[in-house]
Amino acid sequence: MPEMSLNVRLLEMTQDPIALIYAACRQCYSAKFAAEMFDEKDENPKKQAEFIRKVVASGHESPLEHVKFTFAIEGVSRALTHQLVRHRIASFSQQSQRYVKETNFDYIVPPSIAEDKDLESEFLSIMGSIQASYNKLLEKFKAKGRVGERANEDVRFVLPQAAETKIVVTMNTRELIHFFHQRCCARAQWEIKRLAARMLSLCIENLPEVFSEVGAKCVGLGYCPEGENFTCGKYPLKEKVLGKK
C-alpha cells in the first residue's frame, strides 16, 4: 500500500505529423490532391515546418485534428481521472476496480498533506483503515461464495479518491492544445496541472512546431480571462488589455 509517483509515457503518435498537417491545411486552398502534397514531405521539410508554425499562430486549427498522441499514465488518483475524462474529444482506457483486486491499493498523497506530519499521519491512518475494511469485506463475501469481480464490484465502493489508477489517453493535437490551455493554468488543481505539464513536455519534444508556444490560455491571449476574483496576477486582466465594453 505504498504512495505512488506520477509516470507518463508517450506510447505512440501519428507518423509524419508535419507532412500530414501540411497536406490537410493546403488541401483547403489548393486544387492539388492532398496525397500528392503529403508525398512532398521529403522535398522541403523546413518549409513545411515553418508553414505549420504559421498555421498554429493564425488559429487555423482544424488540420491539427488529424494528428494524435497516445499516453500511458500511472501514479495518478481517481480524483484526477474524474477531471481528465471531462475532456470530451478523447479516448480513455482505465484500469478497472471491478476486475483488478485492490487488496494492497496504492494511493496519492497531496503535497499539502505530505508536508505536514500531523496531516500525513492522519491521512495514512485513514488509508490503512480503508484497506483493512476493504479486505475484510472481501473475506465476508468469499465466505458467502461470492468472489472475483462479483465481489470486487461492490467492495470497491469503500475505496477513496486517493486510490492510484492507471489510464491510457489518446487526444488529437487540437484537443491537446485545449487541454493545456485549461490545465496548465495556475488555477488548475495541482495534480492534473502536474500531469498536463508532463504531457506538454513530451508534446514539445516530439512536435515543437505545434506545441513550443502552448501553455495556459493566458500565454496565447496575453491577458487573464479568469476575472479579478480568480486571476493569479501573472497577466493583466482582460479589461485592462481590451477595455470594457
N, C-alpha and C positions, 0 to 999 in steps of 0.2 A: 504493500500500500504506500508506495513512495510518491514524493512530489515529482511532477514531470516538467520538462522544459520544452519550449517551442522548437519544432523541427519542420522545415518546409523544403521540399524538393520539387524542382520542375521536372515532371515526367516526360513531357512531350510538348512540342509546339509545331505549328504549321511550317512545313518546309518552304523555302524560298519566299518568306513573308514580304520582302521588299518588292520582288517581281510580281507577286500576287496583288498587293495593294496598288502598285503602279498600273498593272493591266486593268484592274477593276475601275480605277479612277479615270484612266484615259478612255475607257470604253464609253463613259458618259459623254465625251466630247469628240470622239473620233469615229470616222466611217470604217476604220480598220477593225478586224476581228480581234477580240481580246486575246485569243490563243496566240496570234502572231506577235502581239506586243509582249506577252508573257515569255515567249521564246527569245526575245531580245535581251533577256536578263544578263547575259554574259558580255554584251556589246559595250555597255557603258554603265556599270553598277554604281559609280559615284554620282552620275547624273540622276539615276533613279532614286538613290538615297536622298539627294538634295530635293528632288521633287516631292518625296514623301514628307520631308520636314515642312515644306511649304503647304502641303495638303493639310497636315495636322494644325499648323498655325492658322490656316484660313477657316477652320471649323467645318470643313467638308469631311464628315466623319463616317458616312455610310460605307465607304470602301474598306474601312478598318474592320468591319464586322466579319470579313472573310478570313481573318487570321485569328487563331485561338491558341490559348495556353492551358495546359492541364497540370495542376499541382497536387502533390500528395502532402497532407498536413497532419501532424500529430503533436501531442503536447498542448492541446487546447481544451477548454472546458465546454460543457454543454451550454453554458451561458453564452459563450462566444458563438457557437454554431446556430443558436436561436436567432442571433443577429445576422449571421452570414447568409442564411437561407432566405432572408427577406429580399436579397438581390435576385430579382425575378429572371433575368436573362442569363441563366447559368445552369449548369448541370452538377448535381451533387450525388455522391455515393458515400453514405456514412455508416460507420461501424454500428451494428445493431446491439442494443442492450437486451434484446429478446433472444438472439442466437448466440451471443457472446456472454458467458457467465462472468459475473463481477465479484467473485469470491475474494479477490485481493485487488480491488479497484485502485487505480492511480487517480491523482487529483491535482488541481491547480491552486496554488496559494496566492492571493492578491498581494502585491508588494506592500500595500498599506498595512496588511496584517503581518507579513513576514518580517517587517522591520520593527515590530513591537512585540516583545517577548510574551507579555501577558495575553495579547490578542492571538498570537500564534499558538500559545499553549491551549487556549480555549478552542481555537479552530481545529487543531489536531485532535483534541479530545472528542469533538463533535464527529469528525471523520471516523475515528475509531469506534465510536458508539454506533454510527450508521452501519459501518462494516459488520460489526457484531450482530446487529439486528437483521441485516440482510442475510447473513449466513444462517442465523437461527431460523428465519422464515423458510429458507430453502430446505433445511433439515426437517421442519414440520411438514412441508409439502411432500418431501420424499417419503416420510412415514405414512402419508396418505396415498402413496403410489403415483404422485404427480411429479414428474421430473423433466429435465431438459427445458425446451422453450415454453412448454406448458406451465412450468413453474416460474421461469425467468420473466415471462411477460407480465406477471402480476407483482412479483417481488421487486422488480426494477422501480416500482412507484416510490420506494423509500430512498432511492439514490439521489444525491444532491446535484445541483447545477455545477458544482465544482468538479464533478467526476470528469476525468480525462476522456477524450474521444479522438477518433481518427476519421479523416474525411478526404475524399478526392473531389477536387473542384475544377471545373472547366468553364472558362469565360472567354468570349471573344474580346478583341482588343478594345473596341469601343466601350463595352461594359466594364472592362478593367479600368479604363480611364475614369468612368463614373464612380466606380468602387473606390478608387484612390482619392477622387475629389471629396467623397463623403467621409472616408475612414482614415485619411491622413490628417484630417482637421484636428486641431488642438482640443476640440470639444468631444471628439470621439472617445468611446470607452477605451480604457488603457489596453486591454488585451487585444481587441480587434485592430486597434491602431498599431500595435506592435506587429501583428500579423500582416497588415497592409504594408508596413514599411519593409518587411522581409520580402514580400511578394513583389513590391515595386523595385527593390534592388535587383531581383532576378530578371524582371522585365527590362530594366535599363541595361543590364549586362547583355541580354540576348537580342534586344531590339531598341537600341538607343535612338534611332531615327524617329521613333514614335514617343518613347517614354522619358527621354532625357530632361524634358521641361515639365513633366507631370508631377503633381503633388496635390496638396489640399486645394480646394476650389479657389481660395483667395489668391493662390500663387498665379493662376492664369487671369483672374479678374483684376487683380491689382487693388482690390478692396475687400473688406469683410462683409459678407452678405448676412451674417447672423444677427445683426441688430445690436443696439447699445447694451442690452442686458446680458448678452452672451458672447460678445467679442473677447478674444484673448489679448487684443491690443497690438498684435504684430503688424496688422494692416489698418489703414484708416477705414472708417465706416463708409458704406455705400453713399450715404447722403453727402458726406464730405467731398467725395470724388465726383459724383454725378449731379449733385444738387438735389434739393427737394422738389417734387412735382407739385 
